[in-house]
Amino acid sequence: MHPRFANRVFTDSEREAIRDSWSLLWLHWAAKEAAYKAFKRINTALVFLPKRFQFDIDTATVSTPTGTGHCRWSVNGDFVHVGCTTGRCSDLMQLRSWTAQIVEDKERVQAKEHSMCARQLAILKVAQALDLSEQDLRISNNRKGAWSSIPFLEVKGRPLEYPISLSHDGRFVSCSLRL
């Protein structure tokens, strides 16, 4: 881990917890990102300044300028995925997450295509979870005629109140949904 990056992104206690572990580094980073995505829905003026989001692995929480989020994660040799809720710890029981590997041809898939893969994964899994047809679901960033950086789920053209989060990095895409 480059010291300048570590000093800019992680607090002293986080750097101590991470030490030289790549999996812990990415776990801390993913927890901060997940908390940002969750709290951005509450506070649209929230800015992602990673050092202001402190992850505590022992309590599975992230302290943010807006509040404290509760996290759940999975780590394996290929990816780290973190889900975060803005409410009670018990809200994690309603959080569903899915991760899939992108099967790529010889040429690298463009980031735009990764985003589409994450949306397709979300539609497939949400349709299964809610016992709906995939054709009835759509993920949109256009809410009431205005573009939003926060995606939302529509069923038959009507927005649902289920917060959805999409992510992609490298060969993997993931989505989380609180039912």
C-alpha positions as CSV (number, residue, x, y, z in Angstrom):
1,M,0.0,0.0,0.0
2,H,1.5,3.3,-1.0
3,P,1.9,5.6,2.1
4,R,0.4,8.7,0.4
5,F,-2.7,6.8,-0.7
6,A,-3.1,5.2,2.8
7,N,-2.7,8.6,4.5
8,R,-5.2,10.2,2.2
9,V,-7.9,7.5,2.5
10,F,-7.5,5.7,5.8
11,T,-7.5,6.9,9.4
12,D,-4.6,6.0,11.8
13,S,-6.6,3.2,13.4
14,E,-7.7,1.8,9.9
15,R,-4.1,1.8,8.7
16,E,-3.1,-0.1,11.9
17,A,-5.9,-2.6,11.3
18,I,-5.0,-3.1,7.6
19,R,-1.2,-3.2,7.9
20,D,0.0,-5.2,4.9
21,S,-3.2,-7.1,4.1
22,W,-4.6,-6.5,0.7
23,S,-7.9,-8.2,1.6
24,L,-8.3,-5.9,4.6
25,L,-7.4,-2.9,2.6
26,W,-10.1,-3.6,0.0
27,L,-12.6,-4.6,2.8
28,H,-12.1,-1.1,4.4
29,W,-12.3,0.6,1.0
30,A,-15.5,-1.3,0.0
31,A,-17.1,-0.6,3.4
32,K,-16.5,3.1,3.0
33,E,-18.0,3.1,-0.5
34,A,-21.0,1.1,0.6
35,A,-21.7,3.5,3.5
36,Y,-21.3,6.4,1.1
37,K,-23.9,4.9,-1.3
38,A,-26.3,4.2,1.5
39,F,-26.1,7.6,3.2
40,K,-26.1,9.5,-0.1
41,R,-29.8,8.5,-0.4
42,I,-30.4,10.3,2.9
43,N,-28.1,13.3,2.4
44,T,-27.8,14.1,-1.3
45,A,-25.2,16.8,-0.5
46,L,-22.9,14.1,1.0
47,V,-19.4,14.1,-0.6
48,F,-17.2,11.0,-0.6
49,L,-14.1,12.0,1.3
50,P,-12.9,8.5,2.3
51,K,-11.0,9.6,5.5
52,R,-14.3,11.0,6.9
53,F,-15.8,7.5,6.7
54,Q,-14.3,5.3,9.4
55,F,-14.8,1.5,9.2
56,D,-14.6,-0.5,12.4
57,I,-14.2,-4.1,11.6
58,D,-14.9,-5.2,15.2
59,T,-18.4,-3.6,15.3
60,A,-19.1,-4.0,11.6
61,T,-19.9,-0.3,11.4
62,V,-18.9,2.7,9.3
63,S,-19.1,6.2,11.0
64,T,-20.0,8.8,8.4
65,P,-20.7,12.6,8.6
66,T,-24.5,11.7,8.3
67,G,-24.7,8.7,10.7
68,T,-23.5,5.2,11.5
69,G,-24.0,2.4,9.0
70,H,-24.1,-1.3,9.7
71,C,-22.2,-3.6,7.4
72,R,-22.1,-7.2,6.2
73,W,-19.5,-8.5,3.8
74,S,-18.0,-11.4,2.0
75,V,-14.4,-11.7,1.0
76,N,-12.7,-14.3,-1.1
77,G,-9.5,-14.5,-3.2
78,D,-11.1,-12.6,-6.1
79,F,-13.5,-10.0,-4.7
80,V,-14.8,-8.1,-1.7
81,H,-18.4,-7.2,-1.4
82,V,-19.9,-5.1,1.4
83,G,-23.5,-4.2,2.0
84,C,-24.4,-1.3,4.3
85,T,-27.6,-0.1,5.9
86,T,-28.4,3.3,7.3
87,G,-30.8,2.1,9.9
88,R,-30.7,-0.5,12.7
89,C,-28.3,-3.5,12.6
90,S,-31.4,-5.7,12.2
91,D,-32.0,-4.0,8.8
92,L,-29.1,-6.2,7.5
93,M,-31.4,-9.2,7.7
94,Q,-33.4,-7.6,4.8
95,L,-30.3,-6.9,2.7
96,R,-29.9,-9.2,-0.2
97,S,-26.6,-9.2,-2.2
98,W,-25.5,-11.0,-5.3
99,T,-22.1,-11.1,-7.1
100,A,-21.3,-12.6,-10.5
101,Q,-18.2,-13.0,-12.6
102,I,-18.3,-11.4,-16.0
103,V,-17.3,-13.9,-18.7
104,E,-15.1,-11.8,-21.1
105,D,-13.9,-12.3,-24.6
106,K,-10.2,-11.7,-25.4
107,E,-10.8,-8.0,-25.5
108,R,-11.6,-6.2,-22.2
109,V,-15.2,-5.4,-21.6
110,Q,-15.9,-1.6,-21.5
111,A,-16.9,-0.1,-18.1
112,K,-20.3,0.9,-19.7
113,E,-20.9,-2.8,-20.5
114,H,-19.9,-3.7,-16.9
115,S,-22.6,-1.3,-15.7
116,M,-25.1,-3.1,-17.9
117,C,-24.0,-6.5,-16.6
118,A,-24.6,-5.2,-13.0
119,R,-28.1,-4.0,-14.0
120,Q,-28.9,-7.4,-15.7
121,L,-27.7,-9.3,-12.6
122,A,-29.9,-7.1,-10.4
123,I,-33.0,-7.5,-12.6
124,L,-32.5,-11.3,-12.7
125,K,-32.0,-11.7,-9.0
126,V,-34.7,-9.3,-7.9
127,A,-37.2,-10.9,-10.3
128,Q,-36.4,-14.2,-8.7
129,A,-36.6,-12.8,-5.1
130,L,-39.9,-11.1,-5.7
131,D,-41.4,-13.8,-7.9
132,L,-41.8,-11.3,-10.9
133,S,-41.0,-11.4,-14.6
134,E,-37.7,-9.9,-15.6
135,Q,-39.6,-8.0,-18.3
136,D,-41.6,-6.2,-15.5
137,L,-38.5,-4.8,-13.9
138,R,-36.3,-1.8,-15.0
139,I,-33.5,0.1,-13.3
140,S,-33.5,3.8,-14.0
141,N,-31.7,6.9,-13.0
142,N,-34.5,9.2,-14.3
143,R,-36.8,10.1,-11.4
144,K,-39.7,12.3,-12.2
145,G,-38.0,13.7,-15.3
146,A,-34.7,14.5,-13.5
147,W,-31.5,12.5,-13.7
148,S,-30.2,11.1,-10.5
149,S,-26.9,9.4,-9.7
150,I,-28.7,7.0,-7.5
151,P,-30.4,4.2,-9.4
152,F,-33.9,3.0,-8.5
153,L,-36.0,0.0,-9.4
154,E,-39.3,0.2,-11.3
155,V,-41.9,-2.5,-11.6
156,K,-44.2,-2.0,-14.6
157,G,-43.1,1.6,-14.8
158,R,-43.8,2.4,-11.1
159,P,-40.8,3.2,-8.8
160,L,-40.3,0.9,-5.9
161,E,-39.1,2.1,-2.5
162,Y,-36.5,-0.6,-2.3
163,P,-33.0,0.9,-2.3
164,I,-30.8,-0.8,-4.8
165,S,-27.0,-0.5,-5.2
166,L,-25.0,-1.6,-8.2
167,S,-21.3,-2.0,-8.5
168,H,-18.7,-3.4,-10.8
169,D,-14.9,-3.8,-10.7
170,G,-12.7,-5.8,-12.9
171,R,-14.3,-9.2,-13.7
172,F,-17.1,-8.9,-11.1
173,V,-20.4,-7.2,-10.9
174,S,-22.7,-7.1,-7.8
175,C,-25.9,-5.7,-6.6
176,S,-27.6,-5.2,-3.2
177,L,-31.2,-4.7,-2.4
178,R,-33.0,-4.2,0.9
179,L,-36.4,-5.9,0.7
